[in-house]
């Protein structure tokens, strides 16, 4: 597993905290945004209709700051196959200076939209995220 997705996000005034840089809570929102975009970009549309992902854990390292108007490159990938209902997703945000500003490992669980229950990740779902 190593399919990756890359996008760019520009910090808006509403993203900035009292210290003049992107608020930690905003980084978490961006993590969800990037993960969701990756899912809808690479998943089979039938799977997007049938399943939703929920976060069970975030581990985040804040390594630098980003100010209003600066654009980060966000890259996410799934390094390994699923473990039952869950898999880990890595996310990295690189600033305009080329330095990594935030890294994260998030654990996501798949939920069947129809039943609302967590289920084992179907092999055909996982297959779309492998290289």
N, C-alpha and C positions, 0 to 999 in steps of 0.2 A: 504494500500500500504506500503510495507516495504522490498521488495526484495532487497538484497544487492549483491554487487560484490566486491571482494578484489583482489588486485594484488600488485606486488612489483616493485619499480623503483629505479635504482641506478643512482646517480648524476654523470654525465660525466664532463670532463674538460670544454666542450662547454657550460655547464649549469651554470657555476660559474661566478659571477660578480666580480667587482674590490674589493669588501669587503671580498671575499673568501668564499662566500656561494651561494646557488642556487638563481638565479635572480628571481625577482617577475614575470617577463613575462614568465619564464619557468614554474613556478607553474601553470599559466593559461593554458599553452600548455599541461601540465600533466593532468589538470582537463578535458580538451577536450579529451585527449587520454583515460583516465579512463572511462569517460561517453560513448564514442564511443565503447570501448571494452565491457562495460556492455550491451549496446544496441545489438551489434552483437552476444554476448554470449547468451542472454536470449530471444531475439525477434524471432518470427517466421521468417524463411528465406524469405517468401513471403512479409512480412512487411518490412524487410530490403531492399528488391528490390523496394518496392513501395514508401517508405517514407524516409525522412532525417530530422534530428533535427537541429535547429539553436538556438543559445543563444540569449536571449533578455535582460538578466541582470545577472551580477555577483556581489556577496557581499562576500568579502574575508577578513579573519582575519589572519594576520601573527603573530604567537606566538613564533617562534623559528627559528633557522637556521640549515641548512644541508650543509655539506661540500662535496667536491669531493670524490667519492668512497663510500660515505655512502648510505645505502639503506633505503628507506621509505616504509611503508606499506600504500597503498592507498585503502580506502574503500568508496564506494558510495552506496547510497540508495535513494529511492523515498518514502518520508514519507506519502504522501497523494495522493489521486486520482487526475486526471487532472481537470483543470478548463478551459473548452472550448478547445482551441488549445494548452494550456500550462500546464506544471507541474513544480514543483520545485524538484531539485535534491540536496541532501546534499553530500558533499565530505569531507573526513578527511584524512590527511596525518600524520602518526605517525613515529617518528624517531627511530633510533636504540636504543635510550635510553628509549623507551617506552612513551615518551612525545609527545603530539599532537603538530605538528609544524605549520600546516595550516588547517583552517576550511573554508568551503565555502558553500554558498547557491546560486545555479544558477537556473535561470528560462529558460526553453527550450520550443520552439514552434515546432510543427510538420508541415512539408511541404510535399505536394504531389509532388514526383519527376516528374511525367508526366505533371502536369500543372504549377508547380512552385508556387502554392498558399498554404497559410496556411489554415488548416482545423481543425475542432474539432477532438480531439483524439478519434479514434474509440474504443469502449469498448473492442473489442477483442485484440487491441494493448496494452491497459492499463492492461488487465488481466494477461499478461505474467510477469508483474512486481509486482504483489501482492503476499503476502505470502499465 
